[in-house]
Amino acid sequence: KDGNFFMKTAVVTDSTAYIPKEIREKLNIHMIPLSVIFGAEAYREEIEISATEFFEEVKTRDLPTTSQPPVGEFVELYKKLAAEYDAIISIHLSSGISGTYQGAVAAASMVDEIKVYPFDSEISCMVQGFYVLEAAEWALQNKSATEIMERLEEMRKTNDAYFMVDDLSHLQRGGRLSSAQAFIGSLLQVKPLLHFVDKKIVPFEKIRTRKKAMKRVANLLGEAVKSGEPFHAVIIHANREAEALEWKQELEAVFLNVEFTISYFGPVIGSHLGEGSMGLGWVKK
Ligand code: MYR
């Protein structure tokens, strides 16, 4: 705020936050899609292919590869927003698993018309979405870009997530699992719980069954929220909505200071995790 002049800050993210279109429109969130590539055909997720269409498609086809958005798409959007806004906050999936954030940084240096603040969420999906929703709400309240960036850094301190996959080989094939090859070999037999360390995906603990893994994650949440302060949490599933709903009800009955929502692993992230994956992320309100 500078006298009567309010900073207008635009919020940009990528498709892997999986924020539904109605919410993006309501909160003025601008989205740049990543793509899934089946053979010679590329589809921009959330625009040309939905999560439902994707999981239907991969019933009869191998999982596709994925690609980050072209830098030109960031440049074009930033230039367009420069006409209407004073600054841009651009929030992206972890730079340890995708080149998307670097693309935003490169585009920011090519656009002189407006100051762009790229933010590496160091995570993805609706856990990245927590940052995006908060930034968008603060921007609507005319908070400055630097104030919003400080708030995002503060959120990092209480933001955490764990997830499990049915088949670890997808993550390994896509090169998104960071661990010694021999260790990964030993993990392929079990269902390890995974998380992010230093922007990269690493196994957290070897756990043999899905039920036990979910129990372990619930305990980790309990540890994180034990102060009783209000938290947001999100259950994220890859085509397992009924199971996610059931887990939500179980967790809601135990953690009264936590507001739970359900989200999904869409096409791009689903290509690396495979169907049946399930995750839980949280942040202090
Ligand atoms: C690209 O092609 O640039 C996209 C690569 C995406 C890799 C995704 C790896 C799995 C991420 C799991 C996130 C879980 C968040 C709770």
py3Dmol code that shows the C-alpha trace and the ligand (Angstrom):
import py3Dmol

protein = """\
ATOM      1  CA  LYS A   1       0.000   0.000   0.000  1.00  0.00           C
ATOM      2  CA  ASP A   2       1.362   3.365  -0.995  1.00  0.00           C
ATOM      3  CA  GLY A   3      -0.941   6.271  -0.084  1.00  0.00           C
ATOM      4  CA  ASN A   4      -4.251   5.672  -1.806  1.00  0.00           C
ATOM      5  CA  PHE A   5      -2.646   3.357  -4.241  1.00  0.00           C
ATOM      6  CA  PHE A   6      -3.175  -0.370  -3.735  1.00  0.00           C
ATOM      7  CA  MET A   7      -0.819  -2.883  -5.292  1.00  0.00           C
ATOM      8  CA  LYS A   8      -2.626  -5.295  -7.535  1.00  0.00           C
ATOM      9  CA  THR A   9      -0.953  -8.683  -7.387  1.00  0.00           C
ATOM     10  CA  ALA A  10      -1.750 -11.486  -9.828  1.00  0.00           C
ATOM     11  CA  VAL A  11      -1.443 -15.113  -8.755  1.00  0.00           C
ATOM     12  CA  VAL A  12      -0.239 -17.680 -11.272  1.00  0.00           C
ATOM     13  CA  THR A  13       0.172 -21.419 -10.740  1.00  0.00           C
ATOM     14  CA  ASP A  14       0.467 -24.559 -12.832  1.00  0.00           C
ATOM     15  CA  SER A  15      -2.058 -27.321 -13.428  1.00  0.00           C
ATOM     16  CA  THR A  16      -0.493 -29.696 -10.893  1.00  0.00           C
ATOM     17  CA  ALA A  17      -2.035 -27.745  -7.998  1.00  0.00           C
ATOM     18  CA  TYR A  18      -5.305 -29.285  -9.315  1.00  0.00           C
ATOM     19  CA  ILE A  19      -7.430 -26.353  -8.209  1.00  0.00           C
ATOM     20  CA  PRO A  20     -10.895 -26.762  -9.739  1.00  0.00           C
ATOM     21  CA  LYS A  21     -11.763 -24.271 -12.482  1.00  0.00           C
ATOM     22  CA  GLU A  22     -14.665 -22.679 -10.531  1.00  0.00           C
ATOM     23  CA  ILE A  23     -12.323 -21.877  -7.637  1.00  0.00           C
ATOM     24  CA  ARG A  24      -9.633 -20.533  -9.969  1.00  0.00           C
ATOM     25  CA  GLU A  25     -12.196 -18.275 -11.591  1.00  0.00           C
ATOM     26  CA  LYS A  26     -13.671 -17.112  -8.304  1.00  0.00           C
ATOM     27  CA  LEU A  27     -10.261 -16.269  -6.795  1.00  0.00           C
ATOM     28  CA  ASN A  28      -8.686 -14.952 -10.006  1.00  0.00           C
ATOM     29  CA  ILE A  29      -6.021 -17.636 -10.170  1.00  0.00           C
ATOM     30  CA  HIS A  30      -4.207 -17.934 -13.498  1.00  0.00           C
ATOM     31  CA  MET A  31      -3.139 -21.437 -14.477  1.00  0.00           C
ATOM     32  CA  ILE A  32      -0.505 -22.716 -16.910  1.00  0.00           C
ATOM     33  CA  PRO A  33      -0.895 -26.416 -17.779  1.00  0.00           C
ATOM     34  CA  LEU A  34       1.683 -29.184 -17.952  1.00  0.00           C
ATOM     35  CA  SER A  35       1.048 -31.944 -20.498  1.00  0.00           C
ATOM     36  CA  VAL A  36       0.797 -35.697 -20.751  1.00  0.00           C
ATOM     37  CA  ILE A  37       2.219 -37.277 -23.903  1.00  0.00           C
ATOM     38  CA  PHE A  38       0.720 -40.488 -25.266  1.00  0.00           C
ATOM     39  CA  GLY A  39       2.954 -41.494 -28.197  1.00  0.00           C
ATOM     40  CA  ALA A  40       2.708 -38.622 -30.670  1.00  0.00           C
ATOM     41  CA  GLU A  41      -0.202 -36.839 -28.954  1.00  0.00           C
ATOM     42  CA  ALA A  42       0.238 -34.254 -26.234  1.00  0.00           C
ATOM     43  CA  TYR A  43      -2.707 -33.167 -24.084  1.00  0.00           C
ATOM     44  CA  ARG A  44      -2.683 -30.156 -21.788  1.00  0.00           C
ATOM     45  CA  GLU A  45      -4.078 -31.452 -18.504  1.00  0.00           C
ATOM     46  CA  GLU A  46      -7.127 -29.846 -16.896  1.00  0.00           C
ATOM     47  CA  ILE A  47      -7.893 -28.295 -20.323  1.00  0.00           C
ATOM     48  CA  GLU A  48      -7.668 -31.066 -22.916  1.00  0.00           C
ATOM     49  CA  ILE A  49      -7.708 -34.047 -20.543  1.00  0.00           C
ATOM     50  CA  SER A  50      -9.378 -34.339 -17.132  1.00  0.00           C
ATOM     51  CA  ALA A  51      -8.384 -36.706 -14.333  1.00  0.00           C
ATOM     52  CA  THR A  52     -11.455 -38.866 -15.039  1.00  0.00           C
ATOM     53  CA  GLU A  53     -10.636 -39.106 -18.759  1.00  0.00           C
ATOM     54  CA  PHE A  54      -7.021 -39.860 -17.930  1.00  0.00           C
ATOM     55  CA  PHE A  55      -7.702 -42.764 -15.571  1.00  0.00           C
ATOM     56  CA  GLU A  56     -10.162 -44.174 -18.127  1.00  0.00           C
ATOM     57  CA  GLU A  57      -7.551 -43.895 -20.891  1.00  0.00           C
ATOM     58  CA  VAL A  58      -4.749 -45.613 -18.943  1.00  0.00           C
ATOM     59  CA  LYS A  59      -6.934 -48.666 -18.291  1.00  0.00           C
ATOM     60  CA  THR A  60      -6.019 -49.777 -21.803  1.00  0.00           C
ATOM     61  CA  ARG A  61      -2.740 -47.923 -22.447  1.00  0.00           C
ATOM     62  CA  ASP A  62       0.651 -47.524 -20.787  1.00  0.00           C
ATOM     63  CA  LEU A  63       1.087 -44.488 -18.585  1.00  0.00           C
ATOM     64  CA  PRO A  64       2.240 -41.519 -20.679  1.00  0.00           C
ATOM     65  CA  THR A  65       5.300 -39.334 -20.221  1.00  0.00           C
ATOM     66  CA  THR A  66       4.857 -35.712 -19.121  1.00  0.00           C
ATOM     67  CA  SER A  67       6.265 -32.331 -19.992  1.00  0.00           C
ATOM     68  CA  GLN A  68       6.591 -28.930 -18.390  1.00  0.00           C
ATOM     69  CA  PRO A  69       4.957 -25.872 -20.034  1.00  0.00           C
ATOM     70  CA  PRO A  70       6.997 -24.055 -22.699  1.00  0.00           C
ATOM     71  CA  VAL A  71       8.748 -20.927 -21.319  1.00  0.00           C
ATOM     72  CA  GLY A  72       6.957 -18.890 -24.004  1.00  0.00           C
ATOM     73  CA  GLU A  73       3.636 -19.632 -22.342  1.00  0.00           C
ATOM     74  CA  PHE A  74       4.846 -18.035 -19.103  1.00  0.00           C
ATOM     75  CA  VAL A  75       6.233 -15.026 -20.990  1.00  0.00           C
ATOM     76  CA  GLU A  76       2.947 -14.539 -22.825  1.00  0.00           C
ATOM     77  CA  LEU A  77       0.842 -14.770 -19.659  1.00  0.00           C
ATOM     78  CA  TYR A  78       3.158 -12.496 -17.614  1.00  0.00           C
ATOM     79  CA  LYS A  79       3.075  -9.860 -20.382  1.00  0.00           C
ATOM     80  CA  LYS A  80      -0.706 -10.035 -20.569  1.00  0.00           C
ATOM     81  CA  LEU A  81      -1.026  -9.670 -16.776  1.00  0.00           C
ATOM     82  CA  ALA A  82       1.364  -6.674 -16.824  1.00  0.00           C
ATOM     83  CA  ALA A  83      -1.415  -4.615 -18.403  1.00  0.00           C
ATOM     84  CA  GLU A  84      -3.674  -5.143 -15.386  1.00  0.00           C
ATOM     85  CA  TYR A  85      -1.442  -5.853 -12.373  1.00  0.00           C
ATOM     86  CA  ASP A  86       1.582  -4.408 -10.540  1.00  0.00           C
ATOM     87  CA  ALA A  87       3.254  -7.699  -9.600  1.00  0.00           C
ATOM     88  CA  ILE A  88       2.914 -11.428 -10.164  1.00  0.00           C
ATOM     89  CA  ILE A  89       3.409 -14.321  -7.759  1.00  0.00           C
ATOM     90  CA  SER A  90       4.006 -17.526  -9.689  1.00  0.00           C
ATOM     91  CA  ILE A  91       3.708 -20.679  -7.556  1.00  0.00           C
ATOM     92  CA  HIS A  92       4.925 -24.014  -8.958  1.00  0.00           C
ATOM     93  CA  LEU A  93       5.536 -27.666  -8.283  1.00  0.00           C
ATOM     94  CA  SER A  94       8.816 -28.645  -6.706  1.00  0.00           C
ATOM     95  CA  SER A  95      11.895 -27.770  -8.756  1.00  0.00           C
ATOM     96  CA  GLY A  96      13.325 -31.120  -7.660  1.00  0.00           C
ATOM     97  CA  ILE A  97      10.809 -33.060  -9.802  1.00  0.00           C
ATOM     98  CA  SER A  98      10.032 -30.737 -12.744  1.00  0.00           C
ATOM     99  CA  GLY A  99      11.620 -27.931 -14.748  1.00  0.00           C
ATOM    100  CA  THR A 100       8.415 -25.864 -14.495  1.00  0.00           C
ATOM    101  CA  TYR A 101       9.694 -23.556 -11.738  1.00  0.00           C
ATOM    102  CA  GLN A 102      12.945 -22.912 -13.683  1.00  0.00           C
ATOM    103  CA  GLY A 103      10.749 -22.064 -16.681  1.00  0.00           C
ATOM    104  CA  ALA A 104       8.932 -19.465 -14.596  1.00  0.00           C
ATOM    105  CA  VAL A 105      12.248 -18.036 -13.377  1.00  0.00           C
ATOM    106  CA  ALA A 106      13.572 -17.823 -16.954  1.00  0.00           C
ATOM    107  CA  ALA A 107      10.364 -16.159 -18.175  1.00  0.00           C
ATOM    108  CA  ALA A 108      10.447 -13.686 -15.274  1.00  0.00           C
ATOM    109  CA  SER A 109      13.902 -12.513 -16.389  1.00  0.00           C
ATOM    110  CA  MET A 110      12.613 -11.991 -19.946  1.00  0.00           C
ATOM    111  CA  VAL A 111       9.670  -9.787 -18.960  1.00  0.00           C
ATOM    112  CA  ASP A 112      10.585  -6.186 -18.066  1.00  0.00           C
ATOM    113  CA  GLU A 113       7.032  -4.890 -17.854  1.00  0.00           C
ATOM    114  CA  ILE A 114       6.234  -6.339 -14.427  1.00  0.00           C
ATOM    115  CA  LYS A 115       7.994  -7.742 -11.368  1.00  0.00           C
ATOM    116  CA  VAL A 116       7.490 -11.510 -11.102  1.00  0.00           C
ATOM    117  CA  TYR A 117       8.085 -13.404  -7.863  1.00  0.00           C
ATOM    118  CA  PRO A 118       8.505 -17.113  -8.651  1.00  0.00           C
ATOM    119  CA  PHE A 119       7.814 -19.413  -5.675  1.00  0.00           C
ATOM    120  CA  ASP A 120       9.076 -23.008  -5.501  1.00  0.00           C
ATOM    121  CA  SER A 121       6.419 -24.871  -3.504  1.00  0.00           C
ATOM    122  CA  GLU A 122       8.873 -27.784  -3.015  1.00  0.00           C
ATOM    123  CA  ILE A 123       5.797 -30.031  -3.259  1.00  0.00           C
ATOM    124  CA  SER A 124       2.866 -30.406  -5.665  1.00  0.00           C
ATOM    125  CA  CYS A 125      -0.881 -31.085  -5.933  1.00  0.00           C
ATOM    126  CA  MET A 126      -3.299 -29.501  -3.448  1.00  0.00           C
ATOM    127  CA  VAL A 127      -0.471 -29.057  -0.949  1.00  0.00           C
ATOM    128  CA  GLN A 128       0.979 -26.597  -3.478  1.00  0.00           C
ATOM    129  CA  GLY A 129      -2.626 -25.489  -3.823  1.00  0.00           C
ATOM    130  CA  PHE A 130      -2.659 -24.392  -0.151  1.00  0.00           C
ATOM    131  CA  TYR A 131      -0.057 -21.757  -1.027  1.00  0.00           C
ATOM    132  CA  VAL A 132      -1.949 -20.734  -4.144  1.00  0.00           C
ATOM    133  CA  LEU A 133      -5.304 -20.315  -2.366  1.00  0.00           C
ATOM    134  CA  GLU A 134      -3.749 -18.295   0.448  1.00  0.00           C
ATOM    135  CA  ALA A 135      -1.845 -16.068  -2.011  1.00  0.00           C
ATOM    136  CA  ALA A 136      -5.031 -15.513  -4.024  1.00  0.00           C
ATOM    137  CA  GLU A 137      -7.067 -14.612  -0.936  1.00  0.00           C
ATOM    138  CA  TRP A 138      -4.405 -12.201   0.285  1.00  0.00           C
ATOM    139  CA  ALA A 139      -4.149 -10.651  -3.191  1.00  0.00           C
ATOM    140  CA  LEU A 140      -7.908 -10.050  -3.175  1.00  0.00           C
ATOM    141  CA  GLN A 141      -7.407  -8.185   0.118  1.00  0.00           C
ATOM    142  CA  ASN A 142      -4.885  -5.906  -1.635  1.00  0.00           C
ATOM    143  CA  LYS A 143      -1.884  -7.269   0.272  1.00  0.00           C
ATOM    144  CA  SER A 144       1.407  -6.465  -1.443  1.00  0.00           C
ATOM    145  CA  ALA A 145       3.445  -9.087  -3.277  1.00  0.00           C
ATOM    146  CA  THR A 146       6.220  -8.947  -0.676  1.00  0.00           C
ATOM    147  CA  GLU A 147       3.735  -9.426   2.174  1.00  0.00           C
ATOM    148  CA  ILE A 148       2.263 -12.418   0.362  1.00  0.00           C
ATOM    149  CA  MET A 149       5.711 -13.907  -0.303  1.00  0.00           C
ATOM    150  CA  GLU A 150       6.524 -13.600   3.413  1.00  0.00           C
ATOM    151  CA  ARG A 151       3.276 -15.362   4.273  1.00  0.00           C
ATOM    152  CA  LEU A 152       4.120 -18.201   1.859  1.00  0.00           C
ATOM    153  CA  GLU A 153       7.554 -18.607   3.452  1.00  0.00           C
ATOM    154  CA  GLU A 154       5.885 -18.765   6.854  1.00  0.00           C
ATOM    155  CA  MET A 155       3.471 -21.452   5.616  1.00  0.00           C
ATOM    156  CA  ARG A 156       6.428 -23.586   4.529  1.00  0.00           C
ATOM    157  CA  LYS A 157       7.281 -24.160   8.211  1.00  0.00           C
ATOM    158  CA  THR A 158       4.097 -26.102   8.937  1.00  0.00           C
ATOM    159  CA  ASN A 159       3.478 -27.544   5.471  1.00  0.00           C
ATOM    160  CA  ASP A 160       4.073 -31.279   5.141  1.00  0.00           C
ATOM    161  CA  ALA A 161       2.841 -34.245   3.100  1.00  0.00           C
ATOM    162  CA  TYR A 162       3.194 -38.023   2.842  1.00  0.00           C
ATOM    163  CA  PHE A 163       1.968 -40.315   0.125  1.00  0.00           C
ATOM    164  CA  MET A 164       1.908 -43.965  -0.908  1.00  0.00           C
ATOM    165  CA  VAL A 165       1.768 -45.691  -4.254  1.00  0.00           C
ATOM    166  CA  ASP A 166       0.550 -49.140  -5.284  1.00  0.00           C
ATOM    167  CA  ASP A 167       3.436 -49.673  -7.674  1.00  0.00           C
ATOM    168  CA  LEU A 168       6.748 -47.908  -7.150  1.00  0.00           C
ATOM    169  CA  SER A 169       8.039 -48.776 -10.614  1.00  0.00           C
ATOM    170  CA  HIS A 170       6.246 -45.806 -12.244  1.00  0.00           C
ATOM    171  CA  LEU A 171       8.108 -43.304 -10.097  1.00  0.00           C
ATOM    172  CA  GLN A 172      11.338 -45.132 -10.686  1.00  0.00           C
ATOM    173  CA  ARG A 173      10.848 -45.319 -14.475  1.00  0.00           C
ATOM    174  CA  GLY A 174      10.133 -41.586 -14.663  1.00  0.00           C
ATOM    175  CA  GLY A 175      13.298 -40.889 -12.678  1.00  0.00           C
ATOM    176  CA  ARG A 176      11.430 -39.086  -9.893  1.00  0.00           C
ATOM    177  CA  LEU A 177      12.511 -41.277  -7.014  1.00  0.00           C
ATOM    178  CA  SER A 178      15.705 -40.102  -5.331  1.00  0.00           C
ATOM    179  CA  SER A 179      17.382 -42.907  -3.515  1.00  0.00           C
ATOM    180  CA  ALA A 180      20.180 -45.419  -4.006  1.00  0.00           C
ATOM    181  CA  GLN A 181      19.251 -47.912  -6.724  1.00  0.00           C
ATOM    182  CA  ALA A 182      19.824 -50.921  -4.439  1.00  0.00           C
ATOM    183  CA  PHE A 183      17.539 -49.458  -1.787  1.00  0.00           C
ATOM    184  CA  ILE A 184      14.829 -48.879  -4.382  1.00  0.00           C
ATOM    185  CA  GLY A 185      15.169 -52.513  -5.447  1.00  0.00           C
ATOM    186  CA  SER A 186      14.456 -53.625  -1.897  1.00  0.00           C
ATOM    187  CA  LEU A 187      11.492 -51.245  -1.720  1.00  0.00           C
ATOM    188  CA  LEU A 188       9.753 -52.543  -4.824  1.00  0.00           C
ATOM    189  CA  GLN A 189       8.470 -55.466  -2.757  1.00  0.00           C
ATOM    190  CA  VAL A 190       6.843 -53.340  -0.048  1.00  0.00           C
ATOM    191  CA  LYS A 191       4.657 -50.229  -0.031  1.00  0.00           C
ATOM    192  CA  PRO A 192       6.909 -47.497   1.203  1.00  0.00           C
ATOM    193  CA  LEU A 193       5.584 -44.250   2.509  1.00  0.00           C
ATOM    194  CA  LEU A 194       7.108 -41.383   0.505  1.00  0.00           C
ATOM    195  CA  HIS A 195       7.712 -37.712   1.178  1.00  0.00           C
ATOM    196  CA  PHE A 196       9.737 -34.742  -0.023  1.00  0.00           C
ATOM    197  CA  VAL A 197      13.152 -33.888   1.358  1.00  0.00           C
ATOM    198  CA  ASP A 198      15.103 -31.019  -0.228  1.00  0.00           C
ATOM    199  CA  LYS A 199      12.524 -30.757  -3.038  1.00  0.00           C
ATOM    200  CA  LYS A 200      12.931 -34.398  -4.025  1.00  0.00           C
ATOM    201  CA  ILE A 201      10.898 -37.552  -3.446  1.00  0.00           C
ATOM    202  CA  VAL A 202      12.476 -40.037  -1.053  1.00  0.00           C
ATOM    203  CA  PRO A 203      11.160 -43.070   0.812  1.00  0.00           C
ATOM    204  CA  PHE A 204      10.184 -42.167   4.377  1.00  0.00           C
ATOM    205  CA  GLU A 205       9.600 -45.634   5.827  1.00  0.00           C
ATOM    206  CA  LYS A 206       9.094 -49.142   4.536  1.00  0.00           C
ATOM    207  CA  ILE A 207       5.556 -50.137   5.419  1.00  0.00           C
ATOM    208  CA  ARG A 208       4.040 -53.387   4.284  1.00  0.00           C
ATOM    209  CA  THR A 209       0.361 -52.667   3.939  1.00  0.00           C
ATOM    210  CA  ARG A 210      -1.772 -49.761   2.812  1.00  0.00           C
ATOM    211  CA  LYS A 211      -3.770 -49.818   6.048  1.00  0.00           C
ATOM    212  CA  LYS A 212      -0.608 -49.549   8.144  1.00  0.00           C
ATOM    213  CA  ALA A 213       0.736 -46.767   5.951  1.00  0.00           C
ATOM    214  CA  MET A 214      -2.500 -44.791   6.387  1.00  0.00           C
ATOM    215  CA  LYS A 215      -2.345 -45.298  10.135  1.00  0.00           C
ATOM    216  CA  ARG A 216       1.250 -44.090  10.200  1.00  0.00           C
ATOM    217  CA  VAL A 217       0.340 -40.957   8.213  1.00  0.00           C
ATOM    218  CA  ALA A 218      -2.548 -40.254  10.601  1.00  0.00           C
ATOM    219  CA  ASN A 219      -0.071 -40.452  13.496  1.00  0.00           C
ATOM    220  CA  LEU A 220       2.284 -38.027  11.740  1.00  0.00           C
ATOM    221  CA  LEU A 221      -0.636 -35.633  11.271  1.00  0.00           C
ATOM    222  CA  GLY A 222      -1.522 -36.030  14.939  1.00  0.00           C
ATOM    223  CA  GLU A 223       2.024 -35.128  15.909  1.00  0.00           C
ATOM    224  CA  ALA A 224       1.953 -32.034  13.659  1.00  0.00           C
ATOM    225  CA  VAL A 225      -1.399 -30.699  14.917  1.00  0.00           C
ATOM    226  CA  LYS A 226      -1.124 -31.582  18.593  1.00  0.00           C
ATOM    227  CA  SER A 227      -0.918 -27.926  19.685  1.00  0.00           C
ATOM    228  CA  GLY A 228      -4.653 -27.725  18.944  1.00  0.00           C
ATOM    229  CA  GLU A 229      -4.220 -24.755  16.614  1.00  0.00           C
ATOM    230  CA  PRO A 230      -6.381 -24.811  13.465  1.00  0.00           C
ATOM    231  CA  PHE A 231      -4.951 -26.673  10.461  1.00  0.00           C
ATOM    232  CA  HIS A 232      -5.980 -27.413   6.883  1.00  0.00           C
ATOM    233  CA  ALA A 233      -5.442 -30.956   5.647  1.00  0.00           C
ATOM    234  CA  VAL A 234      -6.109 -32.549   2.291  1.00  0.00           C
ATOM    235  CA  ILE A 235      -6.508 -36.151   1.256  1.00  0.00           C
ATOM    236  CA  ILE A 236      -5.296 -36.652  -2.297  1.00  0.00           C
ATOM    237  CA  HIS A 237      -6.236 -39.747  -4.297  1.00  0.00           C
ATOM    238  CA  ALA A 238      -5.566 -41.232  -7.717  1.00  0.00           C
ATOM    239  CA  ASN A 239      -9.030 -42.461  -8.751  1.00  0.00           C
ATOM    240  CA  ARG A 240      -9.968 -43.724  -5.268  1.00  0.00           C
ATOM    241  CA  GLU A 241     -12.655 -41.244  -4.278  1.00  0.00           C
ATOM    242  CA  ALA A 242     -14.696 -43.607  -2.090  1.00  0.00           C
ATOM    243  CA  GLU A 243     -11.633 -44.645  -0.106  1.00  0.00           C
ATOM    244  CA  ALA A 244     -10.603 -40.998   0.280  1.00  0.00           C
ATOM    245  CA  LEU A 245     -14.060 -40.096   1.602  1.00  0.00           C
ATOM    246  CA  GLU A 246     -13.966 -42.906   4.107  1.00  0.00           C
ATOM    247  CA  TRP A 247     -10.516 -41.879   5.322  1.00  0.00           C
ATOM    248  CA  LYS A 248     -11.701 -38.280   5.610  1.00  0.00           C
ATOM    249  CA  GLN A 249     -14.536 -39.332   7.910  1.00  0.00           C
ATOM    250  CA  GLU A 250     -12.187 -41.369  10.081  1.00  0.00           C
ATOM    251  CA  LEU A 251      -9.684 -38.532  10.404  1.00  0.00           C
ATOM    252  CA  GLU A 252     -12.379 -35.899  11.023  1.00  0.00           C
ATOM    253  CA  ALA A 253     -13.653 -37.879  13.990  1.00  0.00           C
ATOM    254  CA  VAL A 254     -10.189 -37.792  15.605  1.00  0.00           C
ATOM    255  CA  PHE A 255      -8.659 -34.428  14.685  1.00  0.00           C
ATOM    256  CA  LEU A 256     -11.166 -31.771  15.662  1.00  0.00           C
ATOM    257  CA  ASN A 257      -8.858 -28.804  15.017  1.00  0.00           C
ATOM    258  CA  VAL A 258      -8.235 -29.888  11.418  1.00  0.00           C
ATOM    259  CA  GLU A 259     -10.402 -28.941   8.443  1.00  0.00           C
ATOM    260  CA  PHE A 260     -10.203 -31.733   5.866  1.00  0.00           C
ATOM    261  CA  THR A 261     -10.797 -31.520   2.140  1.00  0.00           C
ATOM    262  CA  ILE A 262     -10.393 -34.016  -0.671  1.00  0.00           C
ATOM    263  CA  SER A 263      -8.398 -33.487  -3.836  1.00  0.00           C
ATOM    264  CA  TYR A 264      -6.960 -35.638  -6.614  1.00  0.00           C
ATOM    265  CA  PHE A 265      -3.809 -36.632  -8.423  1.00  0.00           C
ATOM    266  CA  GLY A 266      -4.521 -35.501 -11.989  1.00  0.00           C
ATOM    267  CA  PRO A 267      -3.026 -36.701 -15.287  1.00  0.00           C
ATOM    268  CA  VAL A 268       0.557 -35.385 -14.965  1.00  0.00           C
ATOM    269  CA  ILE A 269       1.167 -36.439 -11.375  1.00  0.00           C
ATOM    270  CA  GLY A 270      -0.924 -39.583 -11.920  1.00  0.00           C
ATOM    271  CA  SER A 271       1.457 -40.557 -14.747  1.00  0.00           C
ATOM    272  CA  HIS A 272       4.296 -40.760 -12.239  1.00  0.00           C
ATOM    273  CA  LEU A 273       2.419 -42.254  -9.288  1.00  0.00           C
ATOM    274  CA  GLY A 274      -0.055 -44.596 -10.966  1.00  0.00           C
ATOM    275  CA  GLU A 275      -3.692 -45.306 -10.094  1.00  0.00           C
ATOM    276  CA  GLY A 276      -4.507 -46.060  -6.462  1.00  0.00           C
ATOM    277  CA  SER A 277      -2.005 -43.641  -4.941  1.00  0.00           C
ATOM    278  CA  MET A 278      -3.116 -41.795  -1.840  1.00  0.00           C
ATOM    279  CA  GLY A 279      -1.616 -38.884   0.050  1.00  0.00           C
ATOM    280  CA  LEU A 280      -2.216 -36.575   2.985  1.00  0.00           C
ATOM    281  CA  GLY A 281      -0.881 -33.030   3.259  1.00  0.00           C
ATOM    282  CA  TRP A 282      -1.392 -30.257   5.799  1.00  0.00           C
ATOM    283  CA  VAL A 283      -0.544 -26.716   6.783  1.00  0.00           C
ATOM    284  CA  LYS A 284      -1.329 -24.515   9.768  1.00  0.00           C
ATOM    285  CA  LYS A 285      -4.112 -22.005   8.997  1.00  0.00           C
TER     286      LYS A 285
END
"""
ligand_1 = """\
16
MYR
C 7.171 -32.695 -15.727
O 7.156 -33.419 -16.746
O 7.877 -31.672 -15.674
C 6.303 -33.066 -14.560
C 6.938 -34.071 -13.668
C 6.068 -34.426 -12.483
C 6.675 -35.450 -11.560
C 5.707 -35.887 -10.498
C 6.279 -36.806 -9.468
C 5.283 -37.182 -8.371
C 4.907 -36.045 -7.454
C 4.085 -36.465 -6.245
C 3.530 -35.274 -5.508
C 2.812 -35.628 -4.241
C 2.307 -34.404 -3.500
C 1.585 -34.731 -2.242
"""
view = py3Dmol.view(width=600, height=400)
view.addModel(protein, "pdb")
view.setStyle({"model": 0}, {"cartoon": {"style": "trace"}})
view.addModel(ligand_1, "xyz")
view.setStyle({"model": 1}, {"stick": {}})
view.zoomTo()
view.show()
